[in-house]
Amino acid sequence: MNQAVVRAPITGTVLEVKASQGDKVRRDDVLVVIESMKMENEVLCDYDGRISGVNSFVGQSVAEGDELMTLDIG
């Protein structure tokens, strides 16, 4: 099975984690919400699959490119 890594597109603070390990997700589902410069930014899923790992939590500071989740594709 192929894996994809979901990365933070911007530097900010994690406001909400909307998917848990084992959840089935579809392309364009919102996985994480990050606040940056007082704006909320949704991190969308790029593939259909299942969450295999969650590396982010509410209140966490993230930098652009940080790994938020891993996804088993297919």
Secondary structure, 3 states (H helix, E strand, C coil): CEEEEEECCCCEEEEEECCCCCCEECCCCEEEEEEECCEEEEEECCCCEEEEEECCCCCCEECCCCEEEEEEEC
